[in-house]
């Protein structure tokens, strides 16, 4: 249960634990590890996608049902299934502490942005899309539950909808959020 390292953020403990898990799996002939995380928690998305090189492969609405603990404050429990393919080149680079920061083309379109802590939907018809998440959803749950709920539904509709249509999340960039690649016409799926 690597989520317990969240109490020591910024000290490298989570990264060290993941590297140990990777080594353990590889010595047993396993080439991938999967887990779920809340797609609205920006630091987790950055850690999983940029620092580790994992890729979201499925959006799971209300995976655990309503959560009434102190951290989740009654929020729904959408999760993303992260798949960590242990021998992919970008994962090998990540293990050397070379984060995976995807190139964002100049014609990328904001499919979801943040304005005054509220989600603002945009276009979803471009090849490369950016899907923002709030800066701190956990604080927002406490200070503005309505805004937190709006974010949950907007990310579910946009990110979950795009993934459900076959778009692939190729990374996460700080202020920009999820980088999503869609197939256009007859072109092959993004890698």
GUZA-641081 format. One line per field, with one value per residue (C-alpha): x, y, z; residue number from 1. Coordinates in steps of 0.001 Angstrom, whole numbers, always signed. Example, Ala and Ser with C-alpha at 12.3 -4.5 7.8 and 13.67 -1.06 7.14 Angstrom:
BEGIN
x	+12300|+13670
y	-4500|-1060
z	+7800|+7140
pos	1|2
//
This chain:
BEGIN
x	+0|+2229|-403|+750|+3890|+1649|+2348|+5984|+5520|+8658|+11179|+11583|+10064|+7283|+9734|+12113|+9218|+8077|+11623|+11723|+8350|+9651|+12808|+10755|+8397|+11180|+13033|+9823|+9349|+6591|+6732|+3908|+2367|-1103|-2834|-5576|-5455|-7804|-7457|-8236|-5225|-2657|+419|-542|-1090|+2299|+4024|+2427|+2741|+5740|+8003|+7230|+6091|+2887|-44|-3748|-5532|-9056|-11318|-13336|-16328|-17303|-14923|-15366|-18778|-19349|-16550|-17406|-13995|-12270|-10039|-12656|-15480|-18326|-16780|-17373|-14520|-13601|-10262|-7923|-6253|-2532|-412|+3344|+5070|+8384|+10651|+9315|+12009|+10261|+9924|+13617|+14405|+12076|+13924|+17051|+15126|+14489|+10782|+8559|+7344|+5434|+5857|+2716|+2249|+1321|-2047|-3095|-6571|-7759|-10579|-10956|-9502|-9622|-11164|-11548|-11359|-14173|-13919|-14552|-15158|-13633|-13370|-12586|-12256|-8488|-5757|-3963|-6015|-5191|-7448|-6829|-7415|-7759|-4617|-5743|-8948|-8583|-8672|-11478|-13584|-13376|-13761|-16156|-17784|-19894|-16793|-15159|-18229|-18249|-14598|-15360|-18116|-16238|-13130|-15317|-17189|-14190|-11212|-13345|-15288|-12144|-10580|-13825|-13666|-10149|-8052|-4802|-3320|+336|+1465|+878|+2274|+2298|-202|-1608|-2877|-3382|-2091|-4533|-4003|-6947|-6865|-7964|-9502|-7539|-4292|-2870|-3404|-1006|+1917
y	+0|+2756|+5440|+5593|+7431|+10462|+11505|+12194|+14156|+15538|+13273|+10700|+7858|+7131|+7099|+4767|+2451|+2336|+1558|-1308|-2591|-2395|-4357|-6961|-7398|-7633|-10335|-12369|-11974|-9358|-6471|-4259|-3019|-1476|+651|+3242|+6885|+9835|+11746|+15037|+14991|+16912|+15821|+12149|+12567|+14288|+11586|+8670|+10029|+12372|+10939|+7232|+7139|+5194|+5669|+5936|+3245|+3267|+5790|+4163|+6286|+5996|+3032|+2766|+4434|+7517|+8123|+9726|+9749|+12941|+13185|+12628|+14526|+12700|+13039|+10360|+7945|+8152|+6522|+6038|+2692|+3454|+917|+1013|-864|-1475|-1769|+1028|+3576|+6484|+4386|+3478|+7189|+7929|+5413|+7506|+10518|+11885|+12785|+12162|+15583|+15196|+17723|+19802|+20974|+24626|+23616|+21710|+22663|+23164|+20682|+21704|+24754|+26335|+29761|+30994|+27408|+26268|+23909|+25471|+22974|+23713|+21950|+18248|+17952|+18475|+15847|+16986|+18109|+19429|+18485|+20602|+19533|+21851|+22950|+21330|+19286|+18218|+21826|+22614|+19795|+21569|+25166|+24822|+21387|+22586|+23481|+20171|+18301|+20341|+19352|+15680|+15657|+17773|+15562|+12444|+13776|+15110|+12931|+9851|+10501|+10926|+7779|+5898|+6944|+5514|+8640|+8035|+10016|+10494|+12479|+15232|+18748|+20988|+23747|+22224|+18970|+15750|+15589|+13538|+12354|+11513|+9625|+11702|+9987|+6931|+7647|+4944|+5174|+7466|+5814
z	+0|-1296|-619|+3007|+1860|+1255|+4838|+3866|+636|-983|+709|-2089|-83|-2578|-5491|-3616|-2758|-6389|-7561|-5047|-6305|-9874|-9027|-7133|-10086|-12676|-10702|-10821|-14564|-14333|-16772|-15501|-12275|-12019|-9408|-9179|-8160|-7932|-11233|-9485|-7173|-9191|-7218|-7650|-11385|-11676|-9606|-11451|-14996|-15004|-12300|-12852|-16477|-15762|-18156|-17362|-19330|-17941|-16226|-13422|-12295|-8622|-8225|-4425|-4168|-1998|+466|+3789|+5466|+6602|+3502|+800|+2542|+796|-2677|-5262|-5801|-9476|-10138|-13063|-13648|-14002|-15867|-15306|-18123|-16422|-19466|-21674|-22633|-20897|-17716|-17811|-18103|-15186|-13008|-13663|-12327|-15817|-15623|-18624|-19712|-22982|-25735|-26069|-29653|-30177|-31618|-28451|-27303|-23733|-23244|-19589|-17852|-14394|-13899|-10330|-9013|-11324|-14293|-17689|-20515|-23901|-27240|-27510|-31279|-31631|-31889|-28695|-25725|-22279|-19386|-16287|-12714|-9720|-7909|-4620|-4763|-1131|+98|-2348|-875|+2493|+1335|-1623|-1905|-4848|-6862|-5906|-7157|-10376|-10949|-10306|-12898|-15439|-15302|-15456|-18478|-20380|-19414|-18828|-22029|-24119|-22667|-23254|-26921|-27259|-26675|-24806|-21971|-22880|-19862|-17366|-17427|-14356|-14944|-18140|-16678|-18589|-22149|-24204|-27778|-30025|-33285|-36196|-39199|-40303|-38472|-36171|-32401|-30511|-28725
pos	1|2|3|4|5|6|7|8|9|10|11|12|13|14|15|16|17|18|19|20|21|22|23|24|25|26|27|28|29|30|31|32|33|34|35|36|37|38|39|40|41|42|43|44|45|46|47|48|49|50|51|52|53|54|55|56|57|58|59|60|61|62|63|64|65|66|67|68|69|70|71|72|73|74|75|76|77|78|79|80|81|82|83|84|85|86|87|88|89|90|91|92|93|94|95|96|97|98|99|100|101|102|103|104|105|106|107|108|109|110|111|112|113|114|115|116|117|118|119|120|121|122|123|124|125|126|127|128|129|130|131|132|133|134|135|136|137|138|139|140|141|142|143|144|145|146|147|148|149|150|151|152|153|154|155|156|157|158|159|160|161|162|163|164|165|166|167|168|169|170|171|172|173|174|175|176|177|178|179|180|181|182|183|184|185|186|187|188|189|190|191
//
